[in-house]
Amino acid sequence: MTMEKAQTEVDQWIKKYGVRYFSELTNMVLLTEEVGELARIIARTYGEQSFKENENDRSLANEMADVLFVLICLANQTGVNLEEALKENLLKKSKRDATRHQNNPKLK
C-alpha cells in the first residue's frame, strides 16, 4: 500500500467510524502514548526488562501499526503528504549522510 493510499484509507475510516478527527493536540498525545506502548514491547523483547506474567498483548506489529495510524491522522489533518515528505526526507539524508556513516568508526 502506498502512503497516499494509506492516508486515504485512514481518512475514510475516520469519516465512517470515528465521526471526526480528534484535535491535533489530542492526536499528538495519543501518538506519544502509542510510541510508549511500542517502546515497552521493545524494551522487554530486546532489552533487559522482562514481561510481567499477566502481560499478554506483546504484538510489535500491532503497536507499530497504532503509531502509524495516529501519525497518518496527524498528517491528514495538517495537510502533510507523507509520501512526498518521506521522499524529500530520504533525499536530504542521502545528501547529508552520503559518507557520514561509512566514515564513522563507531559503526565498524
Residue, then its C-alpha position, 0 to 999 in steps of 0.5 A: m500500500t502506498m502512503e497516499k493510499a494509506q492516508t486515504e484509507v485512514d481518512q475514510w475510516i475516520k469519516k465512517y467510524g470515528v465521526r471526526y478527527f480528534s484535535e491535533l493536540t489530542n492526536m499528538v498525545l495519543l501518538t506519544e502514548e502509542v510510541g510508549e506502548l511500542a517502546r515497552i514491547i521493545a524494551r522487554t523483547y530486546g532489552e533487559q526488562s522482562f514481561k510481567e506474567n499477566e502481560n499478554d498483548r506483546s504484538l510489535a506489529n500491532e503497536m507499530a501499526d497504532v503509531l502509524f495510524v495516529l501519525i497518518c491522522l496527524a498528517n491528514q489533518t495538517g495537510v502533510n503528504l507523507e509520501e512526498a515528505l518521506k521522499e524529500n526526507l530520504l533525499k536530504k539524508s542521502k545528501r547529508d549522510a552520503t559518507r557520514h556513516q561509512n566514515n564513522p568508526k563507531l559503526k565498524 
